Amino acid sequence: MKTKRFFLGFLLLSPLLFFLTKQPVFSAATSVTGRRIVIDPGHGGFDWGSTECAGYPEKQANLDITLKLQALLDADKAEVFLTRTDNETYKSNADRYNFANSVSGEALVSIHLNGSTDHTKNGTLGLYGKKNKDLSFTKILHKYLVQDLVGVPDLGVTNFASGVLLKSDMPASIQEAVFISNEAECRLLTDDTGIRQQQIAQALYDGLIDWFSQDHSDDGPGGGKPDKPNNPGKQK
């Protein structure tokens, strides 16, 4: 009799157990959830970027980092838009900012790696176009690259007259995360683990989380004239 009662009880409970175990797991919302974020992997097509890291051109590295950043943002249910998704397609600066504007992006991150014929040189550099629109955003992204990429020299933040920055409607920044031409960085980026690319993507993600967690309603107008541009010293 006890066995029969146990069996009947199990039959009654099993639908409830099935319902509880099959419920979807929802990730907690973050500050980027629902935000329209444009990621721009620099170079592409016949524009290889720096080729100082043998067998691993900058255009490929930029795309690899972009896809890892996209995965992090997708997990938070951000709306992510990529200016290119392969290495065969060339995109002009106009293509990039027109695309970003057409999707009503709320932020634009242009991912680059610096290059030099001096393979000992390294550093992380942030570039902005218009002070009112881009400077605060660039500083926040740059802060996390400096913080997360331990040992990489801080080259600061400077103005750069790029159409991607100047003609995009949203806060925009070019981040030259490291020197791909640096011997140590080249080894890290080509060790087939993807760890260095993930570290760079994570730093940019952390910066975006920080940026969107803040109230920017008092930041002033989004436009304004660009500062007198500096030469950021790119050697590509």
Backbone as CSV, one residue per row, in Angstrom:
resi,resn,N_x,N_y,N_z,CA_x,CA_y,CA_z,C_x,C_y,C_z
1,MET,0.826,-1.206,0.000,0.000,0.000,0.000,0.863,1.260,0.000
2,LYS,1.958,1.268,0.805,2.863,2.416,0.838,3.512,2.633,-0.527
3,THR,3.877,1.531,-1.185,4.498,1.641,-2.508,3.540,2.258,-3.509
4,LYS,2.251,1.856,-3.413,1.247,2.387,-4.327,1.049,3.875,-4.105
5,ARG,1.000,4.280,-2.804,0.834,5.703,-2.504,2.030,6.524,-2.987
6,PHE,3.224,5.978,-2.816,4.433,6.672,-3.280,4.402,6.854,-4.786
7,PHE,3.965,5.786,-5.490,3.923,5.860,-6.947,2.912,6.897,-7.416
8,LEU,1.742,6.916,-6.755,0.718,7.905,-7.113,1.199,9.322,-6.825
9,GLY,1.915,9.473,-5.702,2.448,10.804,-5.355,3.475,11.261,-6.368
10,PHE,4.312,10.333,-6.816,5.327,10.674,-7.822,4.669,11.115,-9.128
11,LEU,3.584,10.399,-9.511,2.889,10.769,-10.740,2.287,12.169,-10.642
12,LEU,1.817,12.523,-9.475,1.232,13.850,-9.289,2.295,14.942,-9.287
13,LEU,3.466,14.632,-8.731,4.531,15.631,-8.622,5.346,15.775,-9.909
14,SER,5.420,14.742,-10.721,6.312,14.761,-11.877,6.017,15.890,-12.860
15,PRO,4.711,16.224,-13.146,4.498,17.369,-14.042,5.050,18.669,-13.474
16,LEU,4.922,18.830,-12.137,5.443,20.045,-11.503,6.961,20.083,-11.589
17,LEU,7.599,18.934,-11.356,9.056,18.873,-11.453,9.512,19.165,-12.867
18,PHE,8.796,18.651,-13.845,9.137,18.907,-15.252,9.016,20.387,-15.558
19,PHE,7.936,21.008,-15.079,7.716,22.433,-15.332,8.825,23.281,-14.728
20,LEU,9.226,22.949,-13.495,10.251,23.735,-12.809,11.615,23.590,-13.471
21,THR,11.934,22.383,-13.917,13.269,22.153,-14.493,13.378,22.671,-15.916
22,LYS,12.254,22.895,-16.583,12.286,23.329,-17.973,12.108,24.836,-18.133
23,GLN,12.030,25.557,-17.038,11.867,27.000,-17.153,13.117,27.634,-17.738
24,PRO,12.980,28.576,-18.671,14.159,29.228,-19.258,14.911,30.038,-18.225
25,VAL,16.222,30.083,-18.388,17.060,30.861,-17.480,17.297,32.227,-18.117
26,PHE,16.853,33.267,-17.427,17.000,34.612,-17.946,18.213,35.279,-17.297
27,SER,19.089,35.847,-18.125,20.239,36.555,-17.584,19.790,37.916,-17.077
28,ALA,20.432,38.371,-16.029,20.082,39.667,-15.452,20.440,40.773,-16.427
29,ALA,19.583,41.767,-16.485,19.850,42.902,-17.364,21.045,43.683,-16.855
30,THR,21.808,44.248,-17.773,22.917,45.124,-17.418,22.681,46.474,-18.084
31,SER,23.628,47.366,-17.905,23.454,48.713,-18.463,23.463,48.740,-19.988
32,VAL,23.958,47.676,-20.635,23.976,47.649,-22.099,22.784,46.902,-22.696
33,THR,21.969,46.296,-21.864,20.809,45.565,-22.361,19.897,46.501,-23.159
34,GLY,19.612,46.117,-24.388,18.744,46.924,-25.240,19.417,48.110,-25.900
35,ARG,20.675,48.352,-25.598,21.395,49.478,-26.196,21.872,49.123,-27.601
36,ARG,21.850,50.110,-28.469,22.258,49.918,-29.861,23.727,50.319,-29.997
37,ILE,24.587,49.327,-30.105,26.038,49.544,-30.066,26.648,49.106,-31.391
38,VAL,27.412,50.009,-31.991,28.078,49.720,-33.258,29.544,49.401,-32.976
39,ILE,30.000,48.266,-33.487,31.410,47.894,-33.365,32.013,47.922,-34.760
40,ASP,33.110,48.634,-34.870,33.763,48.854,-36.162,35.150,48.229,-36.167
41,PRO,35.312,47.017,-36.724,36.654,46.445,-36.841,37.443,47.185,-37.921
42,GLY,38.506,47.840,-37.523,39.274,48.664,-38.448,39.877,47.876,-39.597
43,HIS,40.055,48.586,-40.736,40.663,48.028,-41.950,39.749,46.967,-42.570
44,GLY,40.281,46.090,-43.388,39.461,45.092,-44.070,39.653,45.144,-45.573
45,GLY,39.428,44.027,-46.238,39.616,43.949,-47.681,41.070,44.154,-48.053
46,PHE,41.302,45.034,-49.042,42.687,45.284,-49.472,43.460,46.144,-48.482
47,ASP,42.765,46.693,-47.477,43.410,47.497,-46.430,43.732,46.577,-45.258
48,TRP,44.986,46.149,-45.193,45.388,45.134,-44.221,45.696,45.704,-42.846
49,GLY,45.881,47.021,-42.739,46.369,47.569,-41.482,47.827,47.190,-41.299
50,SER,48.269,47.122,-40.078,49.657,46.744,-39.822,49.895,45.275,-40.186
51,THR,51.018,45.023,-40.846,51.401,43.643,-41.184,52.724,43.275,-40.516
52,GLU,53.018,43.953,-39.404,54.288,43.741,-38.718,54.295,42.502,-37.833
53,CYS,53.135,41.892,-37.635,53.062,40.609,-36.924,52.892,39.536,-37.988
54,ALA,53.943,38.805,-38.256,53.985,37.878,-39.386,52.826,36.880,-39.357
55,GLY,52.087,36.810,-40.457,51.013,35.845,-40.590,49.710,36.231,-39.930
56,TYR,49.672,37.395,-39.301,48.455,37.812,-38.589,48.251,39.308,-38.795
57,PRO,47.643,39.695,-39.916,47.457,41.113,-40.205,46.478,41.758,-39.227
58,GLU,46.634,43.051,-39.094,45.776,43.779,-38.153,44.293,43.617,-38.474
59,LYS,43.931,43.604,-39.759,42.512,43.499,-40.101,41.892,42.233,-39.501
60,GLN,42.656,41.138,-39.469,42.164,39.895,-38.880,42.053,40.013,-37.368
61,ALA,43.061,40.588,-36.739,43.036,40.759,-35.284,41.864,41.630,-34.864
62,ASN,41.632,42.721,-35.595,40.521,43.618,-35.260,39.185,42.890,-35.327
63,LEU,39.013,42.059,-36.354,37.764,41.312,-36.494,37.629,40.262,-35.401
64,ASP,38.712,39.585,-35.058,38.666,38.579,-33.996,38.244,39.201,-32.664
65,ILE,38.803,40.367,-32.344,38.441,41.059,-31.106,36.981,41.507,-31.160
66,THR,36.573,42.011,-32.320,35.197,42.463,-32.506,34.198,41.345,-32.231
67,LEU,34.465,40.162,-32.761,33.529,39.048,-32.587,33.446,38.609,-31.130
68,LYS,34.547,38.718,-30.407,34.523,38.383,-28.980,33.752,39.439,-28.189
69,LEU,33.921,40.704,-28.560,33.158,41.761,-27.898,31.675,41.610,-28.221
70,GLN,31.365,41.283,-29.455,29.974,41.066,-29.827,29.346,39.964,-28.971
71,ALA,30.065,38.879,-28.743,29.542,37.768,-27.944,29.234,38.216,-26.521
72,LEU,30.110,39.025,-25.946,29.876,39.530,-24.588,28.622,40.402,-24.536
73,LEU,28.459,41.265,-25.532,27.307,42.158,-25.566,26.027,41.399,-25.897
74,ASP,26.120,40.425,-26.784,24.952,39.597,-27.120,24.423,38.884,-25.875
75,ALA,25.330,38.426,-25.021,24.922,37.731,-23.805,24.108,38.635,-22.885
76,ASP,24.318,39.948,-23.005,23.566,40.921,-22.210,22.363,41.473,-22.962
77,LYS,22.070,40.884,-24.111,20.923,41.307,-24.932,21.050,42.740,-25.433
78,ALA,22.279,43.172,-25.714,22.471,44.448,-26.405,22.144,44.238,-27.883
79,GLU,21.814,45.332,-28.577,21.625,45.278,-30.025,22.954,45.679,-30.669
80,VAL,23.635,44.712,-31.244,24.988,44.924,-31.739,24.988,44.963,-33.268
81,PHE,25.678,45.959,-33.809,25.781,46.126,-35.258,27.266,46.200,-35.632
82,LEU,27.683,45.405,-36.599,29.073,45.380,-37.041,29.204,46.054,-38.400
83,THR,30.214,46.911,-38.546,30.425,47.576,-39.833,30.966,46.616,-40.881
84,ARG,31.607,45.547,-40.469,31.997,44.469,-41.392,32.053,43.172,-40.610
85,THR,31.813,42.062,-41.301,31.775,40.753,-40.649,32.750,39.763,-41.271
86,ASP,33.530,40.225,-42.243,34.525,39.352,-42.867,35.743,40.182,-43.231
87,ASN,36.792,39.527,-43.679,38.040,40.214,-44.013,38.180,40.512,-45.500
88,GLU,37.212,40.091,-46.299,37.289,40.320,-47.738,36.687,41.664,-48.149
89,THR,35.827,42.211,-47.278,35.090,43.417,-47.622,35.839,44.667,-47.173
90,TYR,36.014,45.593,-48.115,36.609,46.891,-47.776,35.504,47.879,-47.433
91,LYS,35.702,48.636,-46.373,34.760,49.673,-45.968,35.504,50.997,-45.850
92,SER,34.992,52.017,-46.528,35.566,53.360,-46.376,35.092,53.965,-45.062
93,ASN,35.707,55.071,-44.658,35.234,55.769,-43.467,33.784,56.190,-43.622
94,ALA,33.414,56.644,-44.821,32.027,57.056,-45.074,31.074,55.874,-44.913
95,ASP,31.477,54.703,-45.407,30.654,53.508,-45.225,30.404,53.252,-43.741
96,ARG,31.430,53.445,-42.956,31.349,53.123,-41.531,30.447,54.095,-40.779
97,TYR,30.665,55.403,-40.946,29.831,56.331,-40.177,28.412,56.400,-40.731
98,ASN,28.236,56.221,-42.024,26.875,56.200,-42.566,26.094,54.998,-42.033
99,PHE,26.752,53.866,-41.944,26.105,52.677,-41.383,25.742,52.905,-39.917
100,ALA,26.685,53.437,-39.147,26.425,53.676,-37.722,25.242,54.619,-37.534
101,ASN,25.172,55.654,-38.349,24.066,56.605,-38.251,22.750,55.973,-38.707
102,SER,22.812,55.109,-39.723,21.589,54.523,-40.276,20.904,53.573,-39.300
103,VAL,21.671,52.969,-38.398,21.081,52.047,-37.417,20.810,52.739,-36.092
104,SER,20.997,54.062,-36.065,20.741,54.860,-34.852,21.547,54.343,-33.666
105,GLY,22.833,54.094,-33.917,23.693,53.622,-32.847,23.769,54.606,-31.693
106,GLU,23.893,54.068,-30.496,24.030,54.911,-29.301,25.491,55.063,-28.890
107,ALA,26.347,54.242,-29.443,27.791,54.333,-29.203,28.492,53.582,-30.317
108,LEU,29.681,54.070,-30.673,30.468,53.437,-31.729,31.875,53.189,-31.202
109,VAL,32.301,51.937,-31.241,33.654,51.555,-30.840,34.397,51.070,-32.074
110,SER,35.426,51.783,-32.475,36.248,51.377,-33.611,37.508,50.717,-33.080
111,ILE,37.669,49.445,-33.407,38.742,48.633,-32.836,39.932,48.582,-33.787
112,HIS,41.078,49.005,-33.277,42.327,48.980,-34.031,43.443,48.456,-33.126
113,LEU,44.528,48.037,-33.766,45.779,47.763,-33.066,46.848,48.601,-33.746
114,ASN,47.708,49.199,-32.964,48.731,50.080,-33.518,49.859,49.262,-34.138
115,GLY,50.689,49.926,-34.913,51.798,49.236,-35.548,53.009,50.129,-35.708
116,SER,54.191,49.543,-35.639,55.442,50.275,-35.791,56.504,49.321,-36.317
117,THR,57.489,49.889,-36.996,58.631,49.069,-37.414,59.561,48.794,-36.238
118,ASP,59.361,49.513,-35.138,60.087,49.258,-33.896,59.310,48.200,-33.121
119,HIS,59.786,46.975,-33.131,59.038,45.868,-32.549,59.155,45.788,-31.032
120,THR,59.783,46.767,-30.413,59.813,46.839,-28.951,58.760,47.810,-28.422
121,LYS,58.189,48.603,-29.304,57.237,49.637,-28.890,55.878,49.030,-28.578
122,ASN,55.277,49.506,-27.491,53.940,49.047,-27.136,53.206,50.177,-26.416
123,GLY,51.912,50.032,-26.257,51.124,51.037,-25.563,49.677,50.971,-26.004
124,THR,48.796,51.538,-25.194,47.382,51.613,-25.537,46.988,53.078,-25.653
125,LEU,46.269,53.406,-26.731,45.988,54.790,-27.095,44.511,54.938,-27.445
126,GLY,43.877,55.998,-26.915,42.494,56.305,-27.238,42.397,57.545,-28.098
127,LEU,41.547,57.514,-29.123,41.390,58.633,-30.046,39.940,59.092,-30.062
128,TYR,39.743,60.425,-30.025,38.395,60.987,-30.093,38.349,62.049,-31.181
129,GLY,37.149,62.368,-31.647,36.976,63.368,-32.695,36.482,64.689,-32.149
130,LYS,35.221,64.730,-31.734,34.630,65.941,-31.181,34.630,65.868,-29.654
131,LYS,35.115,66.928,-29.039,35.290,66.917,-27.586,33.982,66.659,-26.856
132,ASN,32.932,67.416,-27.211,31.666,67.277,-26.490,31.032,65.908,-26.689
133,LYS,31.208,65.357,-27.862,30.555,64.097,-28.202,31.359,62.869,-27.798
134,ASP,32.661,62.939,-27.969,33.482,61.722,-27.931,34.476,61.606,-26.780
135,LEU,34.867,62.723,-26.177,35.998,62.678,-25.250,35.702,61.849,-24.009
136,SER,34.580,62.085,-23.361,34.266,61.339,-22.140,34.160,59.845,-22.423
137,PHE,33.515,59.523,-23.529,33.358,58.119,-23.923,34.719,57.468,-24.150
138,THR,35.592,58.176,-24.863,36.932,57.651,-25.150,37.731,57.441,-23.881
139,LYS,37.623,58.383,-22.954,38.369,58.261,-21.697,37.937,57.035,-20.904
140,ILE,36.648,56.754,-20.894,36.167,55.602,-20.132,36.642,54.296,-20.762
141,LEU,36.516,54.158,-22.065,37.017,52.946,-22.718,38.511,52.777,-22.489
142,HIS,39.241,53.880,-22.649,40.692,53.845,-22.490,41.084,53.456,-21.067
143,LYS,40.338,53.953,-20.098,40.636,53.641,-18.695,40.637,52.133,-18.455
144,TYR,39.693,51.432,-19.050,39.605,49.990,-18.806,40.676,49.221,-19.574
145,LEU,41.077,49.708,-20.729,42.186,49.063,-21.427,43.470,49.200,-20.609
146,VAL,43.719,50.388,-20.068,44.902,50.595,-19.224,44.834,49.707,-17.992
147,GLN,43.653,49.633,-17.397,43.473,48.879,-16.156,43.579,47.372,-16.378
148,ASP,42.988,46.886,-17.454,42.908,45.443,-17.659,44.122,44.847,-18.359
149,LEU,44.787,45.640,-19.200,45.961,45.129,-19.925,47.208,45.473,-19.121
150,VAL,47.427,44.711,-18.090,48.498,44.989,-17.137,49.857,44.984,-17.834
151,GLY,50.627,46.033,-17.585,51.971,46.126,-18.123,52.074,46.836,-19.454
152,VAL,50.929,47.119,-20.086,50.947,47.843,-21.360,51.010,49.343,-21.060
153,PRO,51.984,50.070,-21.584,52.114,51.503,-21.293,50.862,52.285,-21.697
154,ASP,50.552,53.284,-20.903,49.419,54.162,-21.165,49.890,55.319,-22.047
155,LEU,49.427,55.347,-23.288,49.794,56.418,-24.208,48.786,57.562,-24.196
156,GLY,47.776,57.451,-23.333,46.838,58.544,-23.149,45.737,58.592,-24.188
157,VAL,45.055,59.727,-24.202,43.937,59.984,-25.104,44.259,61.245,-25.892
158,THR,44.033,61.224,-27.202,44.330,62.389,-28.022,43.284,62.545,-29.112
159,ASN,43.228,63.739,-29.684,42.275,64.048,-30.741,42.790,63.545,-32.084
160,PHE,41.872,63.050,-32.911,42.240,62.512,-34.215,41.115,62.797,-35.193
161,ALA,41.423,63.467,-36.277,40.402,63.907,-37.240,40.042,62.790,-38.207
162,SER,39.336,61.793,-37.703,38.845,60.698,-38.533,37.363,60.919,-38.811
163,GLY,36.952,60.690,-40.065,35.546,60.822,-40.403,34.666,59.877,-39.615
164,VAL,35.181,58.697,-39.254,34.410,57.747,-38.455,33.973,58.396,-37.150
165,LEU,34.848,59.216,-36.576,34.544,59.892,-35.325,33.756,61.178,-35.554
166,LEU,34.218,61.985,-36.489,33.649,63.319,-36.671,32.241,63.297,-37.246
167,LYS,31.931,62.306,-38.076,30.648,62.323,-38.777,29.655,61.290,-38.262
168,SER,29.998,60.622,-37.207,29.028,59.742,-36.555,28.205,60.568,-35.576
169,ASP,26.928,60.254,-35.468,26.027,61.040,-34.626,26.141,60.702,-33.147
170,MET,26.695,59.565,-32.845,26.730,59.078,-31.467,28.141,59.203,-30.891
171,PRO,28.304,59.090,-29.563,29.653,59.052,-28.995,30.470,57.960,-29.676
172,ALA,31.668,58.319,-30.098,32.483,57.391,-30.885,33.931,57.463,-30.448
173,SER,34.622,56.356,-30.580,36.023,56.307,-30.172,36.775,55.273,-30.989
174,ILE,38.003,55.606,-31.348,38.940,54.623,-31.894,39.866,54.220,-30.755
175,GLN,39.958,52.942,-30.498,40.858,52.447,-29.465,41.953,51.602,-30.110
176,GLU,43.186,52.108,-30.008,44.376,51.377,-30.464,44.872,50.586,-29.252
177,ALA,44.334,49.368,-29.096,44.474,48.653,-27.827,45.924,48.351,-27.459
178,VAL,46.683,47.803,-28.390,48.104,47.487,-28.176,48.805,47.648,-29.519
179,PHE,50.112,47.487,-29.517,50.873,47.447,-30.769,50.974,45.994,-31.218
180,ILE,50.294,45.670,-32.311,50.360,44.312,-32.840,51.779,43.990,-33.300
181,SER,52.548,45.033,-33.589,53.924,44.866,-34.059,54.895,44.534,-32.927
182,ASN,54.473,44.730,-31.675,55.331,44.415,-30.540,55.569,42.905,-30.485
183,GLU,56.806,42.506,-30.272,57.144,41.079,-30.325,56.327,40.259,-29.328
184,ALA,56.207,40.759,-28.098,55.463,40.018,-27.074,53.973,39.972,-27.407
185,GLU,53.426,41.102,-27.873,52.003,41.131,-28.215,51.720,40.215,-29.398
186,CYS,52.591,40.216,-30.370,52.413,39.341,-31.533,52.363,37.880,-31.098
187,ARG,53.234,37.503,-30.185,53.223,36.119,-29.688,51.913,35.805,-28.971
188,LEU,51.438,36.742,-28.151,50.188,36.524,-27.416,49.002,36.409,-28.375
189,LEU,48.998,37.246,-29.398,47.869,37.276,-30.321,47.843,36.093,-31.276
190,THR,48.971,35.414,-31.416,49.061,34.297,-32.368,49.321,32.956,-31.682
191,ASP,49.027,32.865,-30.380,49.301,31.603,-29.668,48.150,30.607,-29.775
192,ASP,47.137,30.940,-30.590,45.999,30.051,-30.872,45.062,29.833,-29.691
193,THR,45.233,30.602,-28.611,44.315,30.482,-27.483,43.195,31.520,-27.546
194,GLY,43.453,32.656,-28.196,42.474,33.736,-28.231,42.373,34.509,-26.940
195,ILE,43.277,34.217,-25.989,43.187,34.854,-24.678,43.441,36.357,-24.767
196,ARG,44.449,36.766,-25.532,44.750,38.195,-25.614,43.602,38.952,-26.282
197,GLN,43.048,38.389,-27.326,41.906,39.013,-27.981,40.729,39.136,-27.006
198,GLN,40.529,38.094,-26.196,39.448,38.116,-25.212,39.687,39.181,-24.144
199,GLN,40.933,39.344,-23.724,41.246,40.365,-22.726,40.939,41.766,-23.247
200,ILE,41.273,42.011,-24.495,40.989,43.324,-25.088,39.484,43.527,-25.204
201,ALA,38.781,42.495,-25.675,37.326,42.584,-25.793,36.674,42.816,-24.436
202,GLN,37.179,42.138,-23.413,36.617,42.291,-22.065,36.814,43.708,-21.546
203,ALA,37.970,44.295,-21.801,38.227,45.665,-21.357,37.263,46.641,-22.031
204,LEU,37.034,46.466,-23.324,36.098,47.336,-24.038,34.675,47.123,-23.534
205,TYR,34.329,45.884,-23.261,33.010,45.581,-22.687,32.839,46.258,-21.327
206,ASP,33.868,46.168,-20.482,33.804,46.806,-19.161,33.599,48.311,-19.304
207,GLY,34.272,48.907,-20.294,34.111,50.332,-20.529,32.705,50.683,-20.969
208,LEU,32.121,49.872,-21.839,30.754,50.112,-22.292,29.757,49.958,-21.151
209,ILE,29.958,48.968,-20.310,29.103,48.796,-19.132,29.156,50.042,-18.264
210,ASP,30.357,50.552,-18.029,30.543,51.756,-17.211,29.847,52.949,-17.877
211,TRP,30.092,53.146,-19.177,29.526,54.297,-19.889,27.997,54.320,-19.817
212,PHE,27.383,53.188,-20.105,25.924,53.152,-20.140,25.293,53.104,-18.746
213,SER,26.096,52.893,-17.730,25.560,52.937,-16.367,25.466,54.364,-15.840
214,GLN,26.030,55.313,-16.577,26.048,56.709,-16.147,24.965,57.519,-16.848
215,ASP,24.587,58.613,-16.205,23.618,59.544,-16.771,24.379,60.600,-17.564
216,HIS,24.141,60.634,-18.884,24.844,61.582,-19.741,23.942,62.706,-20.231
217,SER,22.824,62.905,-19.541,21.872,63.922,-19.974,22.433,65.335,-19.867
218,ASP,23.434,65.524,-19.001,24.017,66.862,-18.818,25.365,67.014,-19.515
219,ASP,25.659,66.111,-20.440,26.959,66.163,-21.108,27.067,67.286,-22.127
220,GLY,25.956,67.930,-22.428,25.997,69.001,-23.422,25.666,68.474,-24.788
221,PRO,25.691,69.332,-25.807,25.325,68.918,-27.157,26.249,67.841,-27.684
222,GLY,25.701,67.033,-28.561,26.484,65.917,-29.091,27.476,66.312,-30.146
223,GLY,27.334,67.491,-30.709,28.221,67.871,-31.800,29.364,68.729,-31.334
224,GLY,29.509,69.878,-31.953,30.620,70.760,-31.627,31.760,70.578,-32.585
225,LYS,32.600,71.567,-32.673,33.757,71.478,-33.562,34.813,70.575,-32.955
226,PRO,35.538,69.858,-33.780,36.619,69.032,-33.245,37.751,69.901,-32.729
227,ASP,38.491,69.384,-31.780,39.703,70.064,-31.355,40.687,70.099,-32.520
228,LYS,41.673,70.948,-32.434,42.735,70.927,-33.421,43.409,69.568,-33.332
229,PRO,43.354,68.779,-34.409,43.814,67.388,-34.312,45.312,67.264,-34.080
230,ASN,45.648,66.296,-33.265,47.033,65.930,-33.066,47.364,64.747,-33.950
231,ASN,48.625,64.534,-34.172,49.065,63.341,-34.876,49.341,62.273,-33.834
232,PRO,48.516,61.220,-33.781,48.687,60.223,-32.735,49.899,59.331,-32.919
233,GLY,50.663,59.539,-33.978,51.915,58.814,-34.131,51.770,57.417,-34.666
234,LYS,50.664,57.146,-35.349,50.486,55.817,-35.946,51.510,55.602,-37.054
235,GLN,52.087,54.418,-37.069,53.112,54.101,-38.070,52.705,52.828,-38.800
236,LYS,51.700,52.967,-39.673,51.198,51.782,-40.350,51.559,51.837,-41.813
